[in-house]
Amino acid sequence: MSEAATIVADAARQENVTRILDCAERLFRHYGYGKTNVADIARELGMSPANIYRFFASKVEIHQAVCGRMLGASYKMAYEISRLPISAEERQDETLQLLGTG
C-alpha cells in the first residue's frame, strides 16, 4: 500500500473509531453501561456487530476508550485552568464549575 493510501486508510479508521465512541458514550449515558451492548451500538450506526469488533475487541475495550477520551479532555481542561494567571482558589472554583460540581 502506498503512503498516501495508508494515510487515507488511517483517517477512515480513525473516523470509524470516533463514530463508535461517540455513539457508545451517548448510549452508555442514556441506557447505562449494563444495558448497552455492542449490537445496540452497531444498530445505531447502521453497522454489523462484526464491523464494531474490527475496531474494538469487546464492550469493555470500548468503555475503556470512552473513559480514556473523557479523562484526556478533563486533563486538558485542568491543565489550561492551571495556566491561568489567577489564584489557586480561583483555579479550583473554575475547575469545579467546568465539572458541574461548583
Disulfide bonds with the S-S distance in Angstrom:
none
